[in-house]
Amino acid sequence: MATTPPNCTLYVKNLEERIKIPDLIESLTEIFSEYGTIIDVVAKRNLKAKGQAFIVFEDHASAQKAIEDIQGFELFDKPMQLDFARTRSDATVLRVGGKEELDVHKKKRIAEKERKQAQQAAEAAKLKRAAPGGQEGVHPAKKTIRGTGLKSSNPTTAAVVPDEYLPPNRTLFVQNIPDGYDADGLGAIFGRFEGFREVRLVPGRKGIAFIEYEAEAGAISAKENTAGMALGDEGKVIRVTYQRQ
């Protein structure tokens, strides 16, 4: 029985994981196309997505009929479990709202993913600190290595979240910048993204800078497109994370 409000996209789980993805997509398309026009079938190879797929129909009615008729239908000797997807698919957003709305949709999804990662990292750090024989207070100096140049955090009152799992905000923290890059050089790179405001270098500190945007969306887009970028004659790879709040 479906537990999510009806929409055009179905979530299918309990699929046979040993079947090759192209064969799985072909079989799903053949089964579900009986119920209406299919815009997309999404199935991935990564471990987290194994045994799952998304079927994107052109309309709600087709998805509703399919979920009523195919619930429990066996595919490769395993009964499929169907529900409506919790969010709209990329294909649906593109068809209804166009490329601009799709870009916004993707940015929101990435931001939500990064927020969850930050929350999980914080919870894991708290559990580690609370465990018997934990290292809390043993090497306090090491706890300040991550996030150098950012707002300090008292390790006795809060779990330190690694930089790469910090939740999105309007300001990026860039590290490992080659010596030849000043504010103008960084502005030429990061100024290409929506809502760019300024580059702030840190006096007396080489290789780091803060990049500020008017809104979170601009920072998310910039981080996606510049993280791991190689700069300078030596191809120095910059590290781009969100500023620690």
C-alpha positions in Angstrom: 0.0 0.0 0.0 1.3 3.4 -1.0 2.1 5.7 2.0 3.3 8.8 0.1 0.9 11.3 -1.7 0.3 10.5 -5.4 2.6 12.0 -8.0 4.1 11.1 -11.4 7.1 9.1 -10.1 7.1 5.7 -8.6 9.7 4.3 -6.2 10.4 0.6 -6.7 12.4 -1.5 -4.2 13.2 -5.1 -3.5 14.6 -5.6 -7.0 17.1 -8.3 -7.8 20.5 -6.7 -7.3 22.4 -9.2 -9.4 20.7 -8.1 -12.6 22.7 -5.8 -14.9 21.3 -2.2 -14.9 20.5 -2.1 -18.7 18.6 -5.4 -18.4 16.7 -4.2 -15.3 15.7 -0.9 -17.0 14.5 -2.8 -20.1 12.4 -5.1 -18.0 10.9 -2.3 -15.9 10.1 -0.3 -19.0 8.4 -3.2 -20.6 6.2 -3.8 -17.5 5.3 -0.2 -16.6 4.8 1.1 -20.2 1.5 -0.8 -20.2 0.1 1.9 -17.9 1.0 5.0 -19.7 3.8 7.1 -21.2 7.1 6.7 -19.4 9.4 9.8 -19.3 12.3 8.1 -17.6 13.5 5.0 -15.7 16.3 5.6 -13.2 18.3 2.7 -11.7 21.9 3.1 -10.4 24.9 0.8 -9.7 26.1 2.3 -6.5 25.7 0.2 -3.3 23.2 2.5 -1.7 20.9 2.5 -4.7 21.1 -1.3 -5.4 17.7 -3.0 -5.7 15.9 0.2 -6.3 14.5 2.2 -9.2 12.4 5.2 -10.1 9.7 5.1 -12.8 8.7 8.5 -14.1 5.2 8.7 -15.8 3.8 11.6 -17.8 0.8 11.9 -15.5 -0.5 11.0 -12.0 -3.2 8.7 -13.2 -0.8 6.3 -15.0 1.4 6.1 -11.9 -1.7 5.5 -9.7 -2.9 2.7 -11.9 0.5 1.1 -12.1 1.0 1.0 -8.3 -2.5 -0.6 -7.8 -1.9 -3.3 -10.4 1.8 -4.1 -10.0 2.3 -4.0 -6.2 3.8 -7.3 -5.3 4.3 -8.4 -8.9 7.4 -10.7 -9.1 10.3 -9.6 -11.2 13.3 -12.0 -11.4 11.6 -14.0 -8.6 11.3 -11.1 -6.2 8.0 -9.3 -5.4 8.4 -5.6 -6.2 7.4 -3.1 -3.5 6.0 0.1 -4.9 5.3 3.6 -3.5 5.1 7.1 -4.8 8.5 8.9 -4.8 8.8 11.5 -2.0 10.1 14.2 -4.4 9.6 15.2 -8.0 12.0 13.6 -10.5 14.5 15.6 -12.5 12.7 14.6 -15.7 9.3 15.9 -14.3 10.8 19.2 -13.1 12.5 19.7 -16.5 9.3 19.0 -18.5 7.1 21.2 -16.3 9.4 24.0 -15.3 12.3 24.0 -17.8 16.0 24.1 -17.3 16.1 27.0 -14.8 13.7 25.3 -12.4 15.6 22.1 -12.8 18.8 23.9 -11.7 17.1 25.2 -8.6 15.7 21.7 -7.9 19.1 20.1 -8.1 20.7 22.8 -5.8 18.0 22.3 -3.2 18.6 18.5 -3.3 22.4 18.9 -2.9 21.9 21.4 0.0 19.6 19.0 1.8 22.1 16.1 1.2 24.9 18.2 2.7 22.8 19.2 5.7 22.1 15.6 6.4 25.8 14.7 6.1 26.6 17.5 8.5 24.0 16.3 11.0 25.3 12.7 10.8 28.9 13.8 11.2 28.0 15.8 14.3 26.0 12.9 15.8 28.9 10.5 15.1 31.4 12.9 16.8 29.2 13.2 19.8 28.9 9.4 20.2 32.7 9.1 19.8 33.3 11.7 22.5 30.7 10.1 24.8 32.1 6.6 24.4 34.2 5.1 27.3 37.9 5.6 26.8 37.2 8.5 24.3 39.9 10.9 23.4 38.1 14.0 24.6 40.6 16.4 26.2 43.6 14.3 25.6 45.0 16.2 22.6 43.0 19.5 22.5 45.4 21.1 20.1 44.6 18.6 17.4 41.0 19.5 17.5 41.6 23.0 16.2 43.5 21.8 13.0 40.3 21.5 10.9 38.7 24.8 10.0 41.8 26.9 10.5 40.9 30.6 10.0 37.3 29.9 10.9 35.3 30.7 14.0 36.6 28.7 16.9 34.6 25.9 18.5 35.0 24.8 22.1 35.5 21.0 22.0 34.1 20.6 25.5 30.7 21.9 24.5 30.2 21.0 20.9 31.2 18.2 18.5 33.6 19.3 15.8 32.2 18.6 12.3 34.8 18.0 9.6 34.9 20.9 7.0 33.7 18.7 4.2 30.4 18.0 6.1 29.6 21.6 7.1 26.1 22.6 6.1 25.6 25.1 3.2 25.7 28.8 3.9 26.4 32.0 1.9 30.2 32.0 2.4 32.8 29.7 1.1 36.2 29.0 2.7 38.9 28.4 0.1 42.3 26.8 1.0 45.5 25.8 -0.8 45.4 28.9 -3.1 48.6 29.4 -5.1 50.7 32.4 -4.2 50.1 34.2 -7.5 46.3 34.6 -6.9 45.0 37.8 -5.4 41.4 39.0 -4.8 41.0 39.9 -8.5 42.2 36.5 -9.7 39.9 34.7 -7.3 37.1 37.1 -8.3 37.5 36.1 -11.9 36.9 32.5 -10.9 34.2 32.8 -8.3 32.5 35.9 -9.7 30.9 33.8 -12.5 28.3 32.4 -10.1 25.0 34.0 -9.2 24.9 36.5 -6.4 28.7 36.9 -6.0 29.6 39.7 -3.6 33.2 39.7 -2.6 36.5 38.0 -2.0 38.0 38.4 1.4 41.7 37.6 1.9 43.1 37.0 5.4 45.9 39.5 6.3 49.1 37.6 7.2 47.7 34.3 6.0 48.7 32.9 2.6 46.7 30.4 0.7 43.2 31.0 2.1 40.3 33.3 1.4 36.6 33.7 2.0 34.1 34.0 -0.9 30.8 35.6 -0.1 27.5 35.4 -2.0 24.2 37.1 -1.6 22.4 33.8 -1.1 23.1 30.2 -0.3 22.2 29.0 -3.8 25.2 30.9 -5.3 27.6 29.4 -2.8 26.3 25.9 -3.5 26.7 26.3 -7.3 30.2 27.8 -6.9 31.3 25.0 -4.5 30.0 22.3 -6.9 31.9 23.8 -9.8 35.2 24.8 -8.2 36.0 22.2 -5.6 39.1 20.3 -6.7 40.0 22.9 -9.3 43.7 23.1 -10.2 45.2 26.6 -10.3 48.6 28.0 -11.1 51.6 26.7 -13.1 52.0 23.8 -10.7 48.4 22.8 -10.9 47.7 23.3 -7.2 44.3 21.8 -6.2 42.2 24.2 -4.2 40.0 23.0 -1.4 36.5 24.6 -1.2 34.2 24.2 1.8 31.5 26.2 3.5 32.5 28.7 6.2 32.2 27.3 9.7 29.4 29.2 11.5 
